[in-house]
Amino acid sequence: MNLEFSVRLPTDAQSVPLMRGLLRQALEHLGVAETGIEELVLALTEACANVVDHAGEQEEYQVDVAISDDLCRISVLDEGQGFEFDPASLTSDRAPLSDRGRGLILMQALVDRLQFVQAEDGRHRVTLEKRLSPQPHLRLLNSD
């Protein structure tokens, strides 16, 4: 089963739990394993929080979600200033010297692929991809 949706959200702190809840419900509906759900929800939280924290005058941002049987792809788009450093230079074994960048390292650890690009329309896009595994089914044993 495939599920896709796109949401435009106000750039405020209340939008983050709203988006987190939408993603959780979609993944639960599709029967994704709980561990995968938790990792994706946390990675999305970090991506959205980055937009809210660094949005400046920007009034809204967009989240696109595409879920298939084996992959979840999330893109967070905003019109902010972008990154002041190269996100590709961050590694999980090298913690940043300041508080900045820790969310990026966390996202990198939680997903299989993390990409930062400036789209053709000038917006900045953070894409998170994670391979999915289905929820394990409980097997009932006959006790006779």
Phi and psi in radians as a Rosetta constraint file:
Dihedral C 1 N 2 CA 2 C 2 CIRCULARHARMONIC -1.975 0.35
Dihedral N 2 CA 2 C 2 N 3 CIRCULARHARMONIC 2.528 0.35
Dihedral C 2 N 3 CA 3 C 3 CIRCULARHARMONIC -2.466 0.35
Dihedral N 3 CA 3 C 3 N 4 CIRCULARHARMONIC 2.264 0.35
Dihedral C 3 N 4 CA 4 C 4 CIRCULARHARMONIC -2.367 0.35
Dihedral N 4 CA 4 C 4 N 5 CIRCULARHARMONIC 2.449 0.35
Dihedral C 4 N 5 CA 5 C 5 CIRCULARHARMONIC -2.709 0.35
Dihedral N 5 CA 5 C 5 N 6 CIRCULARHARMONIC 2.758 0.35
Dihedral C 5 N 6 CA 6 C 6 CIRCULARHARMONIC -2.323 0.35
Dihedral N 6 CA 6 C 6 N 7 CIRCULARHARMONIC 2.361 0.35
Dihedral C 6 N 7 CA 7 C 7 CIRCULARHARMONIC -2.287 0.35
Dihedral N 7 CA 7 C 7 N 8 CIRCULARHARMONIC 2.312 0.35
Dihedral C 7 N 8 CA 8 C 8 CIRCULARHARMONIC -1.788 0.35
Dihedral N 8 CA 8 C 8 N 9 CIRCULARHARMONIC 2.200 0.35
Dihedral C 8 N 9 CA 9 C 9 CIRCULARHARMONIC -2.147 0.35
Dihedral N 9 CA 9 C 9 N 10 CIRCULARHARMONIC 2.598 0.35
Dihedral C 9 N 10 CA 10 C 10 CIRCULARHARMONIC -1.205 0.35
Dihedral N 10 CA 10 C 10 N 11 CIRCULARHARMONIC 2.582 0.35
Dihedral C 10 N 11 CA 11 C 11 CIRCULARHARMONIC -1.461 0.35
Dihedral N 11 CA 11 C 11 N 12 CIRCULARHARMONIC 1.298 0.35
Dihedral C 11 N 12 CA 12 C 12 CIRCULARHARMONIC -2.516 0.35
Dihedral N 12 CA 12 C 12 N 13 CIRCULARHARMONIC 2.869 0.35
Dihedral C 12 N 13 CA 13 C 13 CIRCULARHARMONIC -1.085 0.35
Dihedral N 13 CA 13 C 13 N 14 CIRCULARHARMONIC -0.490 0.35
Dihedral C 13 N 14 CA 14 C 14 CIRCULARHARMONIC -1.210 0.35
Dihedral N 14 CA 14 C 14 N 15 CIRCULARHARMONIC -0.339 0.35
Dihedral C 14 N 15 CA 15 C 15 CIRCULARHARMONIC -1.270 0.35
Dihedral N 15 CA 15 C 15 N 16 CIRCULARHARMONIC -0.450 0.35
Dihedral C 15 N 16 CA 16 C 16 CIRCULARHARMONIC -1.156 0.35
Dihedral N 16 CA 16 C 16 N 17 CIRCULARHARMONIC -0.913 0.35
Dihedral C 16 N 17 CA 17 C 17 CIRCULARHARMONIC -1.134 0.35
Dihedral N 17 CA 17 C 17 N 18 CIRCULARHARMONIC -0.532 0.35
Dihedral C 17 N 18 CA 18 C 18 CIRCULARHARMONIC -1.075 0.35
Dihedral N 18 CA 18 C 18 N 19 CIRCULARHARMONIC -0.850 0.35
Dihedral C 18 N 19 CA 19 C 19 CIRCULARHARMONIC -1.153 0.35
Dihedral N 19 CA 19 C 19 N 20 CIRCULARHARMONIC -0.680 0.35
Dihedral C 19 N 20 CA 20 C 20 CIRCULARHARMONIC -1.036 0.35
Dihedral N 20 CA 20 C 20 N 21 CIRCULARHARMONIC -0.767 0.35
Dihedral C 20 N 21 CA 21 C 21 CIRCULARHARMONIC -1.153 0.35
Dihedral N 21 CA 21 C 21 N 22 CIRCULARHARMONIC -0.705 0.35
Dihedral C 21 N 22 CA 22 C 22 CIRCULARHARMONIC -1.061 0.35
Dihedral N 22 CA 22 C 22 N 23 CIRCULARHARMONIC -0.793 0.35
Dihedral C 22 N 23 CA 23 C 23 CIRCULARHARMONIC -1.128 0.35
Dihedral N 23 CA 23 C 23 N 24 CIRCULARHARMONIC -0.784 0.35
Dihedral C 23 N 24 CA 24 C 24 CIRCULARHARMONIC -1.005 0.35
Dihedral N 24 CA 24 C 24 N 25 CIRCULARHARMONIC -0.822 0.35
Dihedral C 24 N 25 CA 25 C 25 CIRCULARHARMONIC -1.096 0.35
Dihedral N 25 CA 25 C 25 N 26 CIRCULARHARMONIC -0.713 0.35
Dihedral C 25 N 26 CA 26 C 26 CIRCULARHARMONIC -1.113 0.35
Dihedral N 26 CA 26 C 26 N 27 CIRCULARHARMONIC -0.795 0.35
Dihedral C 26 N 27 CA 27 C 27 CIRCULARHARMONIC -1.167 0.35
Dihedral N 27 CA 27 C 27 N 28 CIRCULARHARMONIC -0.686 0.35
Dihedral C 27 N 28 CA 28 C 28 CIRCULARHARMONIC -1.127 0.35
Dihedral N 28 CA 28 C 28 N 29 CIRCULARHARMONIC -0.733 0.35
Dihedral C 28 N 29 CA 29 C 29 CIRCULARHARMONIC -1.028 0.35
Dihedral N 29 CA 29 C 29 N 30 CIRCULARHARMONIC -0.627 0.35
Dihedral C 29 N 30 CA 30 C 30 CIRCULARHARMONIC -1.516 0.35
Dihedral N 30 CA 30 C 30 N 31 CIRCULARHARMONIC -0.005 0.35
Dihedral C 30 N 31 CA 31 C 31 CIRCULARHARMONIC 1.347 0.35
Dihedral N 31 CA 31 C 31 N 32 CIRCULARHARMONIC 0.527 0.35
Dihedral C 31 N 32 CA 32 C 32 CIRCULARHARMONIC -1.289 0.35
Dihedral N 32 CA 32 C 32 N 33 CIRCULARHARMONIC 2.524 0.35
Dihedral C 32 N 33 CA 33 C 33 CIRCULARHARMONIC -1.026 0.35
Dihedral N 33 CA 33 C 33 N 34 CIRCULARHARMONIC 2.512 0.35
Dihedral C 33 N 34 CA 34 C 34 CIRCULARHARMONIC -1.006 0.35
Dihedral N 34 CA 34 C 34 N 35 CIRCULARHARMONIC -0.680 0.35
Dihedral C 34 N 35 CA 35 C 35 CIRCULARHARMONIC -1.055 0.35
Dihedral N 35 CA 35 C 35 N 36 CIRCULARHARMONIC -0.778 0.35
Dihedral C 35 N 36 CA 36 C 36 CIRCULARHARMONIC -1.104 0.35
Dihedral N 36 CA 36 C 36 N 37 CIRCULARHARMONIC -0.697 0.35
Dihedral C 36 N 37 CA 37 C 37 CIRCULARHARMONIC -1.064 0.35
Dihedral N 37 CA 37 C 37 N 38 CIRCULARHARMONIC -0.861 0.35
Dihedral C 37 N 38 CA 38 C 38 CIRCULARHARMONIC -1.063 0.35
Dihedral N 38 CA 38 C 38 N 39 CIRCULARHARMONIC -0.732 0.35
Dihedral C 38 N 39 CA 39 C 39 CIRCULARHARMONIC -1.149 0.35
Dihedral N 39 CA 39 C 39 N 40 CIRCULARHARMONIC -0.765 0.35
Dihedral C 39 N 40 CA 40 C 40 CIRCULARHARMONIC -1.166 0.35
Dihedral N 40 CA 40 C 40 N 41 CIRCULARHARMONIC -0.728 0.35
Dihedral C 40 N 41 CA 41 C 41 CIRCULARHARMONIC -1.104 0.35
Dihedral N 41 CA 41 C 41 N 42 CIRCULARHARMONIC -0.727 0.35
Dihedral C 41 N 42 CA 42 C 42 CIRCULARHARMONIC -1.173 0.35
Dihedral N 42 CA 42 C 42 N 43 CIRCULARHARMONIC -0.734 0.35
Dihedral C 42 N 43 CA 43 C 43 CIRCULARHARMONIC -1.089 0.35
Dihedral N 43 CA 43 C 43 N 44 CIRCULARHARMONIC -0.758 0.35
Dihedral C 43 N 44 CA 44 C 44 CIRCULARHARMONIC -1.092 0.35
Dihedral N 44 CA 44 C 44 N 45 CIRCULARHARMONIC -0.719 0.35
Dihedral C 44 N 45 CA 45 C 45 CIRCULARHARMONIC -0.992 0.35
Dihedral N 45 CA 45 C 45 N 46 CIRCULARHARMONIC -0.790 0.35
Dihedral C 45 N 46 CA 46 C 46 CIRCULARHARMONIC -1.112 0.35
Dihedral N 46 CA 46 C 46 N 47 CIRCULARHARMONIC -0.758 0.35
Dihedral C 46 N 47 CA 47 C 47 CIRCULARHARMONIC -1.115 0.35
Dihedral N 47 CA 47 C 47 N 48 CIRCULARHARMONIC -0.782 0.35
Dihedral C 47 N 48 CA 48 C 48 CIRCULARHARMONIC -1.189 0.35
Dihedral N 48 CA 48 C 48 N 49 CIRCULARHARMONIC -0.703 0.35
Dihedral C 48 N 49 CA 49 C 49 CIRCULARHARMONIC -1.090 0.35
Dihedral N 49 CA 49 C 49 N 50 CIRCULARHARMONIC -0.639 0.35
Dihedral C 49 N 50 CA 50 C 50 CIRCULARHARMONIC -1.061 0.35
Dihedral N 50 CA 50 C 50 N 51 CIRCULARHARMONIC -0.747 0.35
Dihedral C 50 N 51 CA 51 C 51 CIRCULARHARMONIC -1.111 0.35
Dihedral N 51 CA 51 C 51 N 52 CIRCULARHARMONIC -0.843 0.35
Dihedral C 51 N 52 CA 52 C 52 CIRCULARHARMONIC -1.063 0.35
Dihedral N 52 CA 52 C 52 N 53 CIRCULARHARMONIC -0.738 0.35
Dihedral C 52 N 53 CA 53 C 53 CIRCULARHARMONIC -1.203 0.35
Dihedral N 53 CA 53 C 53 N 54 CIRCULARHARMONIC -0.566 0.35
Dihedral C 53 N 54 CA 54 C 54 CIRCULARHARMONIC -2.055 0.35
Dihedral N 54 CA 54 C 54 N 55 CIRCULARHARMONIC 0.355 0.35
Dihedral C 54 N 55 CA 55 C 55 CIRCULARHARMONIC -1.290 0.35
Dihedral N 55 CA 55 C 55 N 56 CIRCULARHARMONIC -0.437 0.35
Dihedral C 55 N 56 CA 56 C 56 CIRCULARHARMONIC 1.132 0.35
Dihedral N 56 CA 56 C 56 N 57 CIRCULARHARMONIC -2.217 0.35
Dihedral C 56 N 57 CA 57 C 57 CIRCULARHARMONIC -1.482 0.35
Dihedral N 57 CA 57 C 57 N 58 CIRCULARHARMONIC -0.067 0.35
Dihedral C 57 N 58 CA 58 C 58 CIRCULARHARMONIC -1.067 0.35
Dihedral N 58 CA 58 C 58 N 59 CIRCULARHARMONIC 2.321 0.35
Dihedral C 58 N 59 CA 59 C 59 CIRCULARHARMONIC -1.605 0.35
Dihedral N 59 CA 59 C 59 N 60 CIRCULARHARMONIC -0.422 0.35
Dihedral C 59 N 60 CA 60 C 60 CIRCULARHARMONIC -2.642 0.35
Dihedral N 60 CA 60 C 60 N 61 CIRCULARHARMONIC 2.887 0.35
Dihedral C 60 N 61 CA 61 C 61 CIRCULARHARMONIC -2.465 0.35
Dihedral N 61 CA 61 C 61 N 62 CIRCULARHARMONIC 2.980 0.35
Dihedral C 61 N 62 CA 62 C 62 CIRCULARHARMONIC -2.220 0.35
Dihedral N 62 CA 62 C 62 N 63 CIRCULARHARMONIC 2.463 0.35
Dihedral C 62 N 63 CA 63 C 63 CIRCULARHARMONIC -2.175 0.35
Dihedral N 63 CA 63 C 63 N 64 CIRCULARHARMONIC 2.177 0.35
Dihedral C 63 N 64 CA 64 C 64 CIRCULARHARMONIC -1.928 0.35
Dihedral N 64 CA 64 C 64 N 65 CIRCULARHARMONIC 2.289 0.35
Dihedral C 64 N 65 CA 65 C 65 CIRCULARHARMONIC -2.186 0.35
Dihedral N 65 CA 65 C 65 N 66 CIRCULARHARMONIC 2.300 0.35
Dihedral C 65 N 66 CA 66 C 66 CIRCULARHARMONIC -2.311 0.35
Dihedral N 66 CA 66 C 66 N 67 CIRCULARHARMONIC 2.092 0.35
Dihedral C 66 N 67 CA 67 C 67 CIRCULARHARMONIC -2.134 0.35
Dihedral N 67 CA 67 C 67 N 68 CIRCULARHARMONIC 2.196 0.35
Dihedral C 67 N 68 CA 68 C 68 CIRCULARHARMONIC -2.020 0.35
Dihedral N 68 CA 68 C 68 N 69 CIRCULARHARMONIC -3.035 0.35
Dihedral C 68 N 69 CA 69 C 69 CIRCULARHARMONIC -1.036 0.35
Dihedral N 69 CA 69 C 69 N 70 CIRCULARHARMONIC -0.551 0.35
Dihedral C 69 N 70 CA 70 C 70 CIRCULARHARMONIC -2.215 0.35
Dihedral N 70 CA 70 C 70 N 71 CIRCULARHARMONIC 0.077 0.35
Dihedral C 70 N 71 CA 71 C 71 CIRCULARHARMONIC -2.602 0.35
Dihedral N 71 CA 71 C 71 N 72 CIRCULARHARMONIC 2.451 0.35
Dihedral C 71 N 72 CA 72 C 72 CIRCULARHARMONIC -2.058 0.35
Dihedral N 72 CA 72 C 72 N 73 CIRCULARHARMONIC 2.208 0.35
Dihedral C 72 N 73 CA 73 C 73 CIRCULARHARMONIC -2.111 0.35
Dihedral N 73 CA 73 C 73 N 74 CIRCULARHARMONIC 2.184 0.35
Dihedral C 73 N 74 CA 74 C 74 CIRCULARHARMONIC -2.153 0.35
Dihedral N 74 CA 74 C 74 N 75 CIRCULARHARMONIC 2.264 0.35
Dihedral C 74 N 75 CA 75 C 75 CIRCULARHARMONIC -2.096 0.35
Dihedral N 75 CA 75 C 75 N 76 CIRCULARHARMONIC 2.289 0.35
Dihedral C 75 N 76 CA 76 C 76 CIRCULARHARMONIC -1.976 0.35
Dihedral N 76 CA 76 C 76 N 77 CIRCULARHARMONIC 2.073 0.35
Dihedral C 76 N 77 CA 77 C 77 CIRCULARHARMONIC -2.008 0.35
Dihedral N 77 CA 77 C 77 N 78 CIRCULARHARMONIC 2.386 0.35
Dihedral C 77 N 78 CA 78 C 78 CIRCULARHARMONIC -2.568 0.35
Dihedral N 78 CA 78 C 78 N 79 CIRCULARHARMONIC 2.924 0.35
Dihedral C 78 N 79 CA 79 C 79 CIRCULARHARMONIC -1.871 0.35
Dihedral N 79 CA 79 C 79 N 80 CIRCULARHARMONIC 0.439 0.35
Dihedral C 79 N 80 CA 80 C 80 CIRCULARHARMONIC -1.272 0.35
Dihedral N 80 CA 80 C 80 N 81 CIRCULARHARMONIC -2.925 0.35
Dihedral C 80 N 81 CA 81 C 81 CIRCULARHARMONIC -1.373 0.35
Dihedral N 81 CA 81 C 81 N 82 CIRCULARHARMONIC -0.240 0.35
Dihedral C 81 N 82 CA 82 C 82 CIRCULARHARMONIC 1.477 0.35
Dihedral N 82 CA 82 C 82 N 83 CIRCULARHARMONIC -2.934 0.35
Dihedral C 82 N 83 CA 83 C 83 CIRCULARHARMONIC -1.625 0.35
Dihedral N 83 CA 83 C 83 N 84 CIRCULARHARMONIC 2.480 0.35
Dihedral C 83 N 84 CA 84 C 84 CIRCULARHARMONIC -1.488 0.35
Dihedral N 84 CA 84 C 84 N 85 CIRCULARHARMONIC -0.017 0.35
Dihedral C 84 N 85 CA 85 C 85 CIRCULARHARMONIC -2.477 0.35
Dihedral N 85 CA 85 C 85 N 86 CIRCULARHARMONIC 3.028 0.35
Dihedral C 85 N 86 CA 86 C 86 CIRCULARHARMONIC -1.525 0.35
Dihedral N 86 CA 86 C 86 N 87 CIRCULARHARMONIC 1.884 0.35
Dihedral C 86 N 87 CA 87 C 87 CIRCULARHARMONIC -1.032 0.35
Dihedral N 87 CA 87 C 87 N 88 CIRCULARHARMONIC -0.475 0.35
Dihedral C 87 N 88 CA 88 C 88 CIRCULARHARMONIC -1.167 0.35
Dihedral N 88 CA 88 C 88 N 89 CIRCULARHARMONIC -0.323 0.35
Dihedral C 88 N 89 CA 89 C 89 CIRCULARHARMONIC -1.385 0.35
Dihedral N 89 CA 89 C 89 N 90 CIRCULARHARMONIC -0.209 0.35
Dihedral C 89 N 90 CA 90 C 90 CIRCULARHARMONIC -1.349 0.35
Dihedral N 90 CA 90 C 90 N 91 CIRCULARHARMONIC 2.392 0.35
Dihedral C 90 N 91 CA 91 C 91 CIRCULARHARMONIC -2.296 0.35
Dihedral N 91 CA 91 C 91 N 92 CIRCULARHARMONIC 2.664 0.35
Dihedral C 91 N 92 CA 92 C 92 CIRCULARHARMONIC -1.174 0.35
Dihedral N 92 CA 92 C 92 N 93 CIRCULARHARMONIC -0.387 0.35
Dihedral C 92 N 93 CA 93 C 93 CIRCULARHARMONIC -1.533 0.35
Dihedral N 93 CA 93 C 93 N 94 CIRCULARHARMONIC -0.055 0.35
Dihedral C 93 N 94 CA 94 C 94 CIRCULARHARMONIC -2.199 0.35
Dihedral N 94 CA 94 C 94 N 95 CIRCULARHARMONIC 1.701 0.35
Dihedral C 94 N 95 CA 95 C 95 CIRCULARHARMONIC -1.231 0.35
Dihedral N 95 CA 95 C 95 N 96 CIRCULARHARMONIC 2.485 0.35
Dihedral C 95 N 96 CA 96 C 96 CIRCULARHARMONIC -1.119 0.35
Dihedral N 96 CA 96 C 96 N 97 CIRCULARHARMONIC 2.690 0.35
Dihedral C 96 N 97 CA 97 C 97 CIRCULARHARMONIC -1.271 0.35
Dihedral N 97 CA 97 C 97 N 98 CIRCULARHARMONIC -0.456 0.35
Dihedral C 97 N 98 CA 98 C 98 CIRCULARHARMONIC -1.968 0.35
Dihedral N 98 CA 98 C 98 N 99 CIRCULARHARMONIC -3.095 0.35
Dihedral C 98 N 99 CA 99 C 99 CIRCULARHARMONIC -1.239 0.35
Dihedral N 99 CA 99 C 99 N 100 CIRCULARHARMONIC -0.320 0.35
Dihedral C 99 N 100 CA 100 C 100 CIRCULARHARMONIC -1.261 0.35
Dihedral N 100 CA 100 C 100 N 101 CIRCULARHARMONIC 2.451 0.35
Dihedral C 100 N 101 CA 101 C 101 CIRCULARHARMONIC 1.642 0.35
Dihedral N 101 CA 101 C 101 N 102 CIRCULARHARMONIC -0.203 0.35
Dihedral C 101 N 102 CA 102 C 102 CIRCULARHARMONIC -1.181 0.35
Dihedral N 102 CA 102 C 102 N 103 CIRCULARHARMONIC -0.617 0.35
Dihedral C 102 N 103 CA 103 C 103 CIRCULARHARMONIC -1.119 0.35
Dihedral N 103 CA 103 C 103 N 104 CIRCULARHARMONIC -0.595 0.35
Dihedral C 103 N 104 CA 104 C 104 CIRCULARHARMONIC -1.170 0.35
Dihedral N 104 CA 104 C 104 N 105 CIRCULARHARMONIC -0.711 0.35
Dihedral C 104 N 105 CA 105 C 105 CIRCULARHARMONIC -1.128 0.35
Dihedral N 105 CA 105 C 105 N 106 CIRCULARHARMONIC -0.700 0.35
Dihedral C 105 N 106 CA 106 C 106 CIRCULARHARMONIC -1.092 0.35
Dihedral N 106 CA 106 C 106 N 107 CIRCULARHARMONIC -0.813 0.35
Dihedral C 106 N 107 CA 107 C 107 CIRCULARHARMONIC -1.030 0.35
Dihedral N 107 CA 107 C 107 N 108 CIRCULARHARMONIC -0.760 0.35
Dihedral C 107 N 108 CA 108 C 108 CIRCULARHARMONIC -1.041 0.35
Dihedral N 108 CA 108 C 108 N 109 CIRCULARHARMONIC -0.647 0.35
Dihedral C 108 N 109 CA 109 C 109 CIRCULARHARMONIC -1.315 0.35
Dihedral N 109 CA 109 C 109 N 110 CIRCULARHARMONIC -0.446 0.35
Dihedral C 109 N 110 CA 110 C 110 CIRCULARHARMONIC -1.567 0.35
Dihedral N 110 CA 110 C 110 N 111 CIRCULARHARMONIC -0.379 0.35
Dihedral C 110 N 111 CA 111 C 111 CIRCULARHARMONIC -2.077 0.35
Dihedral N 111 CA 111 C 111 N 112 CIRCULARHARMONIC 2.879 0.35
Dihedral C 111 N 112 CA 112 C 112 CIRCULARHARMONIC -1.419 0.35
Dihedral N 112 CA 112 C 112 N 113 CIRCULARHARMONIC -0.485 0.35
Dihedral C 112 N 113 CA 113 C 113 CIRCULARHARMONIC -2.550 0.35
Dihedral N 113 CA 113 C 113 N 114 CIRCULARHARMONIC 2.279 0.35
Dihedral C 113 N 114 CA 114 C 114 CIRCULARHARMONIC -2.239 0.35
Dihedral N 114 CA 114 C 114 N 115 CIRCULARHARMONIC 2.212 0.35
Dihedral C 114 N 115 CA 115 C 115 CIRCULARHARMONIC -2.354 0.35
Dihedral N 115 CA 115 C 115 N 116 CIRCULARHARMONIC 2.444 0.35
Dihedral C 115 N 116 CA 116 C 116 CIRCULARHARMONIC -2.118 0.35
Dihedral N 116 CA 116 C 116 N 117 CIRCULARHARMONIC 2.142 0.35
Dihedral C 116 N 117 CA 117 C 117 CIRCULARHARMONIC -2.481 0.35
Dihedral N 117 CA 117 C 117 N 118 CIRCULARHARMONIC 2.739 0.35
Dihedral C 117 N 118 CA 118 C 118 CIRCULARHARMONIC -1.731 0.35
Dihedral N 118 CA 118 C 118 N 119 CIRCULARHARMONIC 2.064 0.35
Dihedral C 118 N 119 CA 119 C 119 CIRCULARHARMONIC -1.205 0.35
Dihedral N 119 CA 119 C 119 N 120 CIRCULARHARMONIC 2.868 0.35
Dihedral C 119 N 120 CA 120 C 120 CIRCULARHARMONIC -1.033 0.35
Dihedral N 120 CA 120 C 120 N 121 CIRCULARHARMONIC -0.523 0.35
Dihedral C 120 N 121 CA 121 C 121 CIRCULARHARMONIC -1.448 0.35
Dihedral N 121 CA 121 C 121 N 122 CIRCULARHARMONIC 0.092 0.35
Dihedral C 121 N 122 CA 122 C 122 CIRCULARHARMONIC 1.624 0.35
Dihedral N 122 CA 122 C 122 N 123 CIRCULARHARMONIC -0.237 0.35
Dihedral C 122 N 123 CA 123 C 123 CIRCULARHARMONIC -1.285 0.35
Dihedral N 123 CA 123 C 123 N 124 CIRCULARHARMONIC 2.715 0.35
Dihedral C 123 N 124 CA 124 C 124 CIRCULARHARMONIC -1.685 0.35
Dihedral N 124 CA 124 C 124 N 125 CIRCULARHARMONIC 2.397 0.35
Dihedral C 124 N 125 CA 125 C 125 CIRCULARHARMONIC -2.182 0.35
Dihedral N 125 CA 125 C 125 N 126 CIRCULARHARMONIC 2.222 0.35
Dihedral C 125 N 126 CA 126 C 126 CIRCULARHARMONIC -1.900 0.35
Dihedral N 126 CA 126 C 126 N 127 CIRCULARHARMONIC 2.143 0.35
Dihedral C 126 N 127 CA 127 C 127 CIRCULARHARMONIC -1.993 0.35
Dihedral N 127 CA 127 C 127 N 128 CIRCULARHARMONIC 2.269 0.35
Dihedral C 127 N 128 CA 128 C 128 CIRCULARHARMONIC -1.989 0.35
Dihedral N 128 CA 128 C 128 N 129 CIRCULARHARMONIC 2.265 0.35
Dihedral C 128 N 129 CA 129 C 129 CIRCULARHARMONIC -2.253 0.35
Dihedral N 129 CA 129 C 129 N 130 CIRCULARHARMONIC 2.399 0.35
Dihedral C 129 N 130 CA 130 C 130 CIRCULARHARMONIC -2.493 0.35
Dihedral N 130 CA 130 C 130 N 131 CIRCULARHARMONIC 2.295 0.35
Dihedral C 130 N 131 CA 131 C 131 CIRCULARHARMONIC -1.235 0.35
Dihedral N 131 CA 131 C 131 N 132 CIRCULARHARMONIC 2.484 0.35
Dihedral C 131 N 132 CA 132 C 132 CIRCULARHARMONIC -1.909 0.35
Dihedral N 132 CA 132 C 132 N 133 CIRCULARHARMONIC 2.603 0.35
Dihedral C 132 N 133 CA 133 C 133 CIRCULARHARMONIC -2.179 0.35
Dihedral N 133 CA 133 C 133 N 134 CIRCULARHARMONIC 2.526 0.35
Dihedral C 133 N 134 CA 134 C 134 CIRCULARHARMONIC -1.246 0.35
Dihedral N 134 CA 134 C 134 N 135 CIRCULARHARMONIC 2.785 0.35
Dihedral C 134 N 135 CA 135 C 135 CIRCULARHARMONIC -1.103 0.35
Dihedral N 135 CA 135 C 135 N 136 CIRCULARHARMONIC 2.282 0.35
Dihedral C 135 N 136 CA 136 C 136 CIRCULARHARMONIC -1.126 0.35
Dihedral N 136 CA 136 C 136 N 137 CIRCULARHARMONIC 2.390 0.35
Dihedral C 136 N 137 CA 137 C 137 CIRCULARHARMONIC -1.505 0.35
Dihedral N 137 CA 137 C 137 N 138 CIRCULARHARMONIC 2.457 0.35
Dihedral C 137 N 138 CA 138 C 138 CIRCULARHARMONIC -1.375 0.35
Dihedral N 138 CA 138 C 138 N 139 CIRCULARHARMONIC 2.381 0.35
Dihedral C 138 N 139 CA 139 C 139 CIRCULARHARMONIC -1.881 0.35
Dihedral N 139 CA 139 C 139 N 140 CIRCULARHARMONIC 2.155 0.35
Dihedral C 139 N 140 CA 140 C 140 CIRCULARHARMONIC -1.543 0.35
Dihedral N 140 CA 140 C 140 N 141 CIRCULARHARMONIC 2.269 0.35
Dihedral C 140 N 141 CA 141 C 141 CIRCULARHARMONIC -1.800 0.35
Dihedral N 141 CA 141 C 141 N 142 CIRCULARHARMONIC 2.429 0.35
Dihedral C 141 N 142 CA 142 C 142 CIRCULARHARMONIC -1.363 0.35
Dihedral N 142 CA 142 C 142 N 143 CIRCULARHARMONIC 2.157 0.35
Dihedral C 142 N 143 CA 143 C 143 CIRCULARHARMONIC -1.589 0.35
Dihedral N 143 CA 143 C 143 N 144 CIRCULARHARMONIC 0.167 0.35
